[in-house]
Amino acid sequence: MPERNGIAGIGSWIMDHIRLVNIWPEEQQLSDILGEEFSGGGMAHNLVGDIARFDLGIPIEAIGFLGDDEDGERILVQCKELGVDTTYLRTTDKAPTSYTEVMTVQSTGRRTFFHSRGANVLIDYESIPFDGIKSKIVALGYLLLMDAADAPDPEYGTVAAKILHSLQQKGIKTCIDTVSEKSNRLALIVPPSLKYCNYVIVNEFEAGKITGYDILNGDSLDKDALRASAKQLQAYGNAELVVIHMHIGAYALTQDGKELFQPSFELPDDYIQGGAGAGDAFFNGTLVGLHEGWSLEDTLRFATSAATACLSHPTCTEGIRPHQECLELLEQFPFRNISF
């Protein structure tokens, strides 16, 4: 096997069209757009953006499809400015760049989303450059938003699972990311992929939907349900590491049975400016620790710090700071008082 280095994101490349409006109108009524901005999102976009901003010198590969349009060009320019390898981030005329219309009401801050899956639906088995990927770790996602990858496969269960299996055959460590959809699709689509995941990193909602456990009710944590859910996630494929993260902290279970709970920070009321990318920041911080060979304790502390940094900005990635500045949050805020 070739010596591998770096982290790659395959899948969701999304441009958020953020519109500030004066009111949320009833059907057939008018609302004024007071301002607008554009910001990237999606699993693969957030992965490369976060890891580049951590400034650890980790090689980063971008893999997927963009439309031949302004949104696609914005993403390509940003990736190149961040030093991301875009060799396999391809432009297509078959579909537009995936985008989300984010309508934010000025007086309340409430957001409503209209999503177009766009070119992300083109990710299938044949589109993956298995022989060209140089990275040590590859993340695939978001599952449930990539129609071709979510499709059934007669041998592996889903096309995504087949992709992950082939990546592992190349000596690549694998993981997935998924959206938190209120449906039964998580339990149907995700488990086949878990068989071929070295690392399983999900939030408590997704873990519960996949395994059937009710883990968190407000701030009330069912520790038995949390442990049972993690063990079930691990049993799907004998993952090296399972991490379930939530707003109060994160629980990790290793292949040899070690467990660790890392509380989140107690934050002042005015600190949080947006939560759209915080889960992905935690995910990406965990991947960085795994890539760099950090201890589990250091990995979860960094991932928690990265998610907290992300919360300081309304976009998905622009709150992310160099890794040392993320770690300085450990001295700035106390952890929640949670015994485990």
Stockholm file with secondary structure:
# STOCKHOLM 1.0

chainA/1-340         MPERNGIAGIGSWIMDHIRLVNIWPEEQQLSDILGEEFSGGGMAHNLVGDIARFDLGIPIEAIGFLGDDEDGERILVQCKELGVDTTYLRTTDKAPTSYTEVMTVQSTGRRTFFHSRGANVLIDYESIPFDGIKSKIVALGYLLLMDAADAPDPEYGTVAAKILHSLQQKGIKTCIDTVSEKSNRLALIVPPSLKYCNYVIVNEFEAGKITGYDILNGDSLDKDALRASAKQLQAYGNAELVVIHMHIGAYALTQDGKELFQPSFELPDDYIQGGAGAGDAFFNGTLVGLHEGWSLEDTLRFATSAATACLSHPTCTEGIRPHQECLELLEQFPFRNISF
#=GR chainA/1-340 SS CCCCCCEEEEECCEEEEEEEESCCCCTTCCCCEEEEEEEEESHHHHHHHHHHHHTSCCCEEEEEEEESSHHHHHHHHHHHHTTCEEEEEEEESSSCCEEEEEEEETTTCCEEEEEECGGGGGCCGGGCCTTTCCCSEEEEEEETSCHHHHSEETTTEEHHHHHHHHHHHTTCEEEEEECCCSSSHHHHHHHHHHTTCSEEEEEHHHHHHHHCCCCEETTEECHHHHHHHHHHHHHTTTCSEEEEEETTEEEEEETTSCEEEEECBCCCTTTCCCCTTHHHHHHHHHHHHHHHTCCHHHHHHHHHHHHHHHTTSSSSSTTCCCHHHHHTHHHHSCBCCCCC
#=GC SS_cons         CCCCCCEEEEECCEEEEEEEESCCCCTTCCCCEEEEEEEEESHHHHHHHHHHHHTSCCCEEEEEEEESSHHHHHHHHHHHHTTCEEEEEEEESSSCCEEEEEEEETTTCCEEEEEECGGGGGCCGGGCCTTTCCCSEEEEEEETSCHHHHSEETTTEEHHHHHHHHHHHTTCEEEEEECCCSSSHHHHHHHHHHTTCSEEEEEHHHHHHHHCCCCEETTEECHHHHHHHHHHHHHTTTCSEEEEEETTEEEEEETTSCEEEEECBCCCTTTCCCCTTHHHHHHHHHHHHHHHTCCHHHHHHHHHHHHHHHTTSSSSSTTCCCHHHHHTHHHHSCBCCCCC
//
